[in-house]
Amino acid sequence: MEKSYMLTEFARVLNSDRYMYTESDVFLAENMQNHIAVYDMFFRKTEDGGFAVVSGVQEVIQLIEILNSTSKEEKYKYFSKVIQEKELLNYLVGMKFEGDIYAMRDGEIAYPNEPIITVRAPLIQAKILETPILNIMNHQLAVATKASRVTRAAHPIPVSAFGSRRAHAFDSSLLGNKAAYIGGCASHSNLVTEYVFDIPSMGTMAHSFVQTFGVGRDAEKKAFDTFIKHRRTRQNNTLILLIDTYNTLKIGIKNAIQAFKDNGIDDSYNGVYGVRIDSGDLAYLSKKCREAFEEAGMKRASIILSSSLNEELILSLKEQGASCNYFGVGDAIAVSKSNPCFGGVYKVVEVDGNPVMKLSEDVIKISNPGFKKIYRIYQNNIAEGDLITLVEGDDDAERIENLETVTIRDEKYEFKTTTFKKYEYSARMITRKYVENGCIIKDDYEELRDVKASREFYLDNLSKVASERKRLYNPHKYKVDLSDKLVELKYELIKKITKEIQE
C-alpha cells in the first residue's frame, strides 16, 4: 500500500505550505516562539458583492483536538520526514496548541473583511495553522455560500445537493454536502455525509437502472414496476421514477402513470411518489407532466427537476412557470462552479499586544489591525449593520454593550453615518470563544457538531436580512463599519508607514 493511503488524522495538521515551517525555523532561532500573535481569517469579497455563509469552523476546532491528542511518536513519524532542522523538529514534536480561538458559528452570515476566525496563540502555533485553516474554510465557505444563492433562487421550492460525483475527492464530497446543507439545501444524496453528520440522504434512480431492463417502452415499464414493487415496502418508501431515458412525454410519463396505477399508487399512498426529469426543456416538460398527472387524478405526484441547474436557470424555470416540487442541483453547488476559489486569507494583526497591518497599493488588500470583535446591530428584528471594534478599550463597544446611543460611520466617507438611539436597537457579538488556553470549550463545540442546528441557525439569520440585501444580483450594500477607535488606530499606522515611505 502506498504511503499516501496510510495517512492518519494528523496529516490534516501537516497539510501546510512549506514556508510556514521555514518561517517558524527563523522564529525559533530568534527565540520568538513565545511571542503572542493574533491572526484573523477573513475574506475580501463575494461572487455577488453580498454575504457569505460560514461553514467549516467545526473542522477547524477538530484540528486543535487532533494536534493536542496526537502522541509525540506519531508527530515525529510525520515531521521527521519533512523537517530537516533539528531544533525545529524537536519543538514541533513536543508542541501542543496553547492559545485561544474565536470564531463565528457555522451557519452565521458573514460580510467582507469581518474576522470569521481569530487565532491568538504563541507565534509558531498560530503560524502553522494558516494553510490548514484556509484549506478548510475556503472550500466550505464557497460551497455553503453557493448553496445559499441557489436555494434563495429556488425558494420556496426545496433543493437537494446531488453533486458528490463531481466533487473534488472524498473530503470535498463529505464536507461539501455538509456545507451545502448548512447553506440551505433541504437534503443531499451522499451516504457518508448521512453516516458522519446524521443528515438523512435521499435519491431517485439512474438512467442505467432503466437500461438494465432493456431498451424501449416495455423495458422502461418493467423497470418502473420492479422499482415500485420493492421500494414501496421499505422504510424510505419514496418512489421517484426517472422518465427521460427514452422520451419524456411519449413514453416516460405514460409508463410512470401506468406503473403507479398497476401497483395501486395514488394520492392515498403513505409516502412520496412522482417523477424526475433530467434533460430537455424542463419548463415545458414539467408543465406537460403535471397536466398528465392531473388528468390521471394524481394531484399529489411530485416532479423533480435536475440537469446542470444553477441559480440562474432555476430563476428562469420559475419565471416560465415550470411545475416542480424539488430541484436537484449537482456541480453548481458541489464545486461552487461559477466561483470555485473563495478568497479567504489569514493575516497577522497583533504581536505581543502591538497592532500590525498590511499596507498595499491595492486598497482592497489593506488589512485592519488589532485584536477585534464584531457586533451585529438590529432594529425591528432586521440586521442593519455590523460594527468591528477592538476587544479592549473601545468606547463604541462599551456603548453597544449598554445599548447606549451609538453612531457608526463609513471608514472612507465620514458623512455616511447611521445613529442607533439608546434602547431603540438590539445587538449581539457574532464571534465566540471555542478554544481557551488550548482547551476546547465543550458545550460550544458540541453545538457546532449539530449540523441540523447550524442549518436552522443560518435560516434564522437569513430571515433577519432585509429582502433588498438578499437579492442575487446587485444586492443593497450592508453596512460593515469600524469603530472610531479602530479607525484611529488604522490610520495612525498608515500615516507612520506613509511617512517612512516619503522619507
C-alpha positions in Angstrom: 0.0 0.0 0.0 1.3 3.4 -0.9 2.3 5.9 1.8 -0.3 8.4 0.7 -3.1 6.0 1.6 -1.7 5.3 5.1 -2.2 8.9 6.4 -3.8 9.4 9.8 -5.8 12.3 11.1 -2.6 14.2 12.0 -1.9 14.7 8.3 -4.6 17.3 8.3 -2.4 19.4 10.6 0.6 18.8 8.3 -1.5 19.9 5.3 0.5 23.1 5.0 2.7 25.2 2.8 6.5 24.8 3.3 7.1 28.5 4.1 5.0 28.2 7.3 7.7 26.0 8.7 10.6 27.9 7.1 9.4 31.0 8.9 8.9 29.0 12.1 12.5 27.9 11.9 13.6 31.5 11.9 11.2 32.4 14.8 12.7 29.6 16.8 16.2 30.6 16.1 15.4 34.1 17.2 13.7 32.9 20.3 10.4 34.4 19.1 8.3 31.3 19.6 6.6 32.6 22.7 5.5 35.9 21.3 1.7 36.0 21.4 0.3 36.6 17.9 -3.2 37.3 16.7 -4.2 36.2 13.3 -7.6 36.9 11.5 -9.1 34.7 8.9 -11.5 36.7 6.6 -12.4 37.3 3.0 -12.4 40.4 0.9 -15.3 39.9 -1.5 -18.0 37.5 -2.6 -19.2 36.5 -6.0 -22.3 38.8 -5.9 -21.0 41.5 -3.6 -23.2 40.3 -0.8 -22.7 37.9 2.1 -21.1 34.5 2.7 -22.4 31.6 4.8 -20.0 30.3 7.4 -19.2 26.6 7.4 -16.0 24.7 8.5 -15.5 26.1 12.0 -16.3 22.6 13.4 -13.4 21.1 11.4 -11.0 23.9 12.4 -11.7 23.1 16.1 -11.1 19.4 15.3 -7.6 20.4 14.1 -6.8 21.6 17.6 -8.2 18.4 19.0 -6.0 16.3 16.6 -2.9 18.4 17.3 -3.2 18.2 21.1 -4.2 14.5 21.3 -1.6 13.1 18.9 1.4 11.4 20.6 4.9 12.6 20.3 5.8 9.3 18.5 3.1 10.0 15.8 4.2 13.6 15.4 7.8 12.5 15.0 6.8 10.0 12.3 5.4 12.8 10.2 7.6 15.8 11.0 10.9 13.8 10.7 10.2 13.1 7.1 9.7 16.7 6.1 11.6 18.8 8.6 15.3 18.7 8.5 16.1 21.4 11.1 16.8 19.5 14.3 15.7 22.3 16.8 12.5 23.0 14.9 11.8 19.2 14.7 12.2 18.9 18.5 9.9 21.9 19.1 7.2 20.6 16.8 7.2 17.1 18.2 6.6 18.5 21.7 4.2 21.2 20.7 0.6 21.5 21.7 -1.7 24.3 20.9 -1.9 26.6 24.0 -3.8 29.5 22.6 -7.4 30.8 22.1 -9.7 30.5 19.1 -12.6 32.8 18.5 -15.0 32.2 15.6 -18.3 32.8 14.1 -20.6 29.8 14.4 -21.3 27.6 11.4 -24.4 29.0 9.8 -23.5 32.6 10.6 -23.9 35.2 7.8 -20.6 37.0 7.3 -19.5 40.0 5.2 -16.2 41.1 3.7 -13.3 42.0 6.0 -15.0 40.6 9.1 -12.8 38.2 11.1 -14.6 34.8 10.8 -11.9 33.1 12.8 -9.3 34.8 15.1 -6.4 32.8 16.5 -4.5 34.2 19.5 -1.6 32.0 20.4 2.2 31.6 20.6 3.6 32.7 17.3 4.6 29.3 15.7 1.4 27.6 17.0 -0.7 30.3 15.2 1.5 30.4 12.2 1.4 26.7 11.2 -2.4 26.7 11.3 -2.7 29.1 8.4 -2.9 26.7 5.5 -5.0 24.0 7.2 -7.5 26.6 8.3 -7.7 28.3 4.9 -8.0 24.9 3.2 -11.0 24.0 5.3 -12.7 27.4 5.3 -12.2 28.4 1.7 -13.8 25.2 0.5 -16.8 25.1 2.8 -17.4 28.9 2.6 -17.5 28.6 -1.2 -20.0 25.7 -1.1 -22.2 27.0 1.6 -22.4 30.4 0.0 -23.2 29.0 -3.4 -25.9 26.8 -1.8 -27.4 29.9 -0.2 -27.6 31.6 -3.7 -29.2 28.5 -5.3 -31.7 27.9 -2.5 -32.7 31.6 -2.4 -33.3 31.4 -6.1 -35.4 28.3 -5.7 -37.4 29.4 -2.6 -39.9 28.2 -1.6 -39.1 25.0 -3.7 -36.6 22.9 -1.8 -33.2 21.9 -3.2 -31.2 18.7 -2.8 -27.4 18.6 -3.3 -26.7 15.9 -5.9 -23.1 16.7 -6.6 -20.9 14.1 -4.9 -19.7 12.6 -8.1 -18.4 16.0 -9.3 -16.8 17.0 -6.0 -13.1 17.1 -5.8 -12.4 13.9 -3.9 -13.6 12.4 -0.6 -13.4 15.3 1.8 -14.8 17.7 -0.8 -17.8 15.4 -1.1 -18.3 14.7 2.6 -17.8 18.2 3.9 -19.2 19.9 0.8 -22.5 18.2 1.3 -22.4 19.3 4.9 -21.7 22.9 3.9 -24.5 22.8 1.2 -26.9 21.6 3.9 -25.9 24.4 6.2 -26.3 26.8 3.3 -29.9 26.0 2.9 -30.2 22.7 0.9 -33.1 20.7 2.3 -31.3 17.4 1.6 -28.4 15.6 -0.1 -27.7 12.3 -1.7 -24.5 11.2 0.0 -24.3 8.1 2.3 -21.1 9.0 4.2 -22.5 12.5 4.9 -25.5 10.8 6.5 -23.2 8.5 8.4 -20.9 11.2 9.8 -23.4 14.0 10.4 -26.7 12.2 10.7 -28.4 14.1 7.9 -30.7 11.7 6.0 -29.7 11.2 2.4 -32.2 10.8 -0.5 -32.1 9.6 -4.1 -34.2 8.7 -7.1 -32.9 6.3 -9.8 -30.4 6.5 -12.6 -30.8 6.0 -16.4 -28.7 2.9 -16.1 -31.3 1.3 -13.8 -33.9 1.7 -16.6 -31.4 0.5 -19.2 -30.6 -2.6 -17.2 -34.1 -3.9 -18.1 -33.5 -3.4 -21.8 -34.3 -0.8 -24.4 -37.6 0.9 -25.2 -41.1 1.3 -23.8 -41.6 -2.2 -22.4 -38.2 -2.3 -20.8 -38.8 1.0 -19.1 -42.3 -0.1 -17.9 -40.7 -3.2 -16.4 -38.0 -1.2 -14.7 -40.7 1.1 -13.1 -42.9 -1.8 -12.0 -39.9 -3.6 -10.4 -38.7 -0.5 -8.6 -42.1 0.3 -7.2 -42.7 -3.3 -6.1 -39.6 -3.5 -4.0 -39.3 0.1 -2.7 -42.9 0.7 -1.6 -42.4 -1.5 1.4 -39.0 -0.1 2.5 -38.6 2.3 5.4 -37.7 5.0 2.9 -40.6 4.4 0.7 -40.1 7.4 -1.7 -41.0 6.4 -5.3 -39.5 8.8 -7.8 -39.2 7.4 -11.4 -36.7 8.9 -13.9 -38.7 9.3 -17.1 -36.3 10.8 -19.7 -34.3 7.7 -20.6 -36.1 7.4 -24.0 -38.8 10.0 -24.4 -40.2 12.0 -21.5 -43.7 12.7 -22.9 -44.4 9.9 -25.4 -43.0 7.1 -23.3 -41.7 8.1 -19.8 -44.6 9.9 -18.2 -47.1 7.4 -19.6 -45.1 4.5 -18.3 -44.8 6.1 -14.9 -48.5 6.8 -14.5 -49.4 3.3 -15.7 -46.8 1.7 -13.3 -48.2 3.7 -10.4 -51.8 2.6 -11.3 -50.9 -1.0 -11.8 -49.3 -1.0 -8.3 -52.1 0.8 -6.5 -50.1 4.0 -6.0 -52.2 7.2 -5.9 -52.8 10.2 -3.7 -53.7 7.9 -0.8 -50.1 6.4 -0.8 -48.3 6.9 2.5 -45.2 8.3 1.0 -43.8 10.5 -1.8 -44.3 9.4 -5.4 -43.6 11.1 -8.7 -41.0 11.6 -11.4 -37.7 13.2 -12.1 -36.8 14.9 -15.4 -33.1 15.2 -16.2 -32.9 16.5 -19.7 -34.8 18.6 -22.3 -36.9 21.7 -22.0 -37.5 21.3 -18.3 -40.1 24.1 -18.1 -42.2 22.7 -20.9 -41.8 19.1 -20.0 -42.7 19.7 -16.3 -45.9 21.5 -17.2 -47.0 18.7 -19.6 -46.2 16.1 -17.0 -48.2 18.0 -14.4 -51.1 18.0 -16.8 -50.8 14.3 -17.3 -50.8 13.7 -13.6 -53.8 15.9 -13.1 -55.7 14.0 -15.8 -54.8 10.8 -14.1 -56.1 12.1 -10.7 -52.7 12.1 -9.2 -52.6 15.6 -7.7 -50.0 14.7 -5.0 -47.5 13.4 -7.5 -44.1 15.1 -7.2 -41.9 16.4 -10.1 -38.2 16.8 -9.5 -36.1 18.7 -12.0 -32.4 18.3 -12.4 -29.8 18.7 -15.3 -26.9 21.1 -14.7 -29.1 23.5 -12.7 -27.8 26.7 -11.1 -29.4 29.8 -9.6 -29.8 31.5 -13.0 -31.5 28.5 -14.6 -33.8 28.0 -11.6 -34.9 31.6 -11.7 -35.6 31.2 -15.4 -37.6 28.0 -14.8 -39.7 29.7 -12.2 -40.3 32.7 -14.5 -41.5 30.2 -17.2 -44.0 28.6 -14.7 -42.2 25.3 -14.5 -44.1 22.8 -12.4 -41.9 21.1 -9.8 -41.7 20.2 -6.2 -38.0 19.8 -5.9 -34.8 20.8 -7.6 -31.7 18.6 -7.7 -28.5 20.6 -8.1 -25.1 19.0 -8.7 -21.8 20.6 -9.6 -23.1 24.2 -9.4 -23.1 23.7 -5.6 -20.6 20.8 -5.2 -17.6 22.8 -6.6 -19.2 26.3 -6.5 -18.9 26.1 -10.2 -19.2 29.8 -11.1 -16.9 30.9 -8.3 -14.8 27.9 -7.3 -12.0 29.7 -5.5 -13.2 31.5 -2.4 -10.7 34.2 -1.5 -10.3 33.8 2.3 -7.0 35.0 3.8 -5.2 34.6 7.1 -3.4 37.8 8.3 -1.4 38.7 11.5 -3.0 41.7 13.1 -1.2 41.9 16.5 2.1 40.7 18.1 2.6 40.9 21.8 -0.1 43.5 22.2 1.3 45.6 19.4 -1.1 46.1 16.4 0.3 45.4 12.9 -1.2 45.7 9.5 -0.5 45.2 5.8 -0.5 48.3 3.5 -0.9 47.8 -0.2 -1.3 49.8 -3.4 -4.4 47.6 -3.9 -6.7 49.2 -1.4 -8.8 46.0 -1.0 -5.7 44.3 0.4 -5.1 46.8 3.3 -5.8 44.9 6.5 -7.5 46.1 9.7 -5.0 45.9 12.6 -5.6 44.8 16.2 -7.4 42.2 18.2 -11.1 42.7 17.2 -14.6 41.6 17.8 -17.8 42.2 15.9 -21.3 43.4 16.9 -24.4 42.9 14.7 -27.0 45.6 15.3 -30.7 45.0 14.8 -33.8 47.2 14.5 -37.2 45.6 14.3 -35.5 42.2 14.1 -33.7 43.2 10.9 -29.9 43.3 10.8 -29.0 46.9 10.0 -25.2 46.9 10.2 -22.1 45.4 11.8 -19.5 47.2 13.8 -16.0 45.9 14.1 -14.4 47.1 17.4 -11.2 46.5 19.3 -11.5 43.9 22.1 -10.2 46.2 24.8 -10.6 49.9 25.5 -13.1 50.6 22.7 -15.8 53.2 23.6 -18.1 52.1 20.8 -18.1 48.5 22.1 -19.0 49.7 25.6 -21.8 51.8 24.2 -23.3 48.8 22.3 -22.9 46.5 25.3 -25.0 49.0 27.3 -27.4 49.8 24.4 -26.5 53.4 24.6 -26.7 55.7 21.6 -24.0 54.8 19.1 -23.1 56.2 15.6 -21.4 54.1 13.0 -19.7 55.8 10.1 -18.3 54.7 6.8 -14.5 54.5 7.0 -14.0 56.2 3.7 -16.9 58.7 3.7 -17.4 60.3 7.1 -20.7 61.9 6.0 -22.2 58.4 5.6 -23.4 57.7 9.2 -26.1 55.8 11.0 -27.1 56.6 14.5 -28.8 54.0 16.7 -30.5 55.6 19.6 -30.4 54.4 23.2 -32.6 51.3 23.8 -34.0 51.5 20.2 -31.9 48.7 18.9 -30.5 45.3 19.9 -27.1 43.8 19.3 -25.2 40.6 19.6 -21.5 39.8 19.4 -21.2 37.4 16.5 -17.9 35.8 17.4 -17.5 33.5 20.4 -14.6 31.7 22.0 -14.3 28.0 21.1 -10.8 27.2 22.5 -9.2 28.7 25.6 -5.6 28.1 26.6 -5.6 25.1 24.3 -8.7 23.6 25.8 -11.8 23.2 23.6 -14.9 24.7 25.2 -17.1 21.6 25.2 -20.6 23.0 25.1 -19.9 25.4 22.3 -18.1 22.7 20.3 -21.0 20.2 20.7 -23.3 22.9 19.4 -21.1 23.1 16.3 -21.3 19.4 15.8 -25.1 19.6 15.5 -25.3 20.3 11.7 -29.1 20.5 11.7 -28.9 23.2 14.3 -26.3 25.1 12.2 -28.7 25.0 9.3 -31.6 26.3 11.4 -29.2 29.0 12.7 -28.5 30.1 9.1 -32.1 30.1 8.2 -33.0 32.2 11.2 -30.1 34.7 10.4 -31.3 34.8 6.8 -34.8 35.8 7.9 -33.3 38.8 9.6 -31.6 40.1 6.4 -33.6 42.7 4.5 -35.0 41.5 1.2 -33.1 44.0 -0.8 -29.8 42.7 0.7 -30.8 39.1 -0.2 -31.3 39.6 -3.9 -28.9 37.6 -6.0 -27.8 40.5 -8.3 -26.6 43.9 -7.2 -27.7 43.4 -3.6 -28.1 46.5 -1.5 -24.9 47.2 0.4 -24.8 46.1 4.0 -23.0 48.4 6.5 -19.8 46.9 7.9 -18.0 49.7 9.7 -15.1 50.2 12.0 -15.3 51.7 15.5 -13.8 55.2 15.9 -11.0 53.7 18.0 -10.2 51.1 15.3 -10.3 53.7 12.5 -7.9 55.9 14.6 -5.5 53.0 15.1 -5.6 52.0 11.5 -4.8 55.5 10.1 -2.1 56.1 12.7 -0.3 53.1 11.4 -0.9 54.1 7.8 0.5 57.6 8.5 3.5 56.0 10.1 4.2 53.8 7.1 3.5 56.6 4.6 5.8 59.0 6.4 8.6 56.4 6.3 8.0 55.8 2.6 8.1 59.5 1.8 11.3 60.0 3.8 
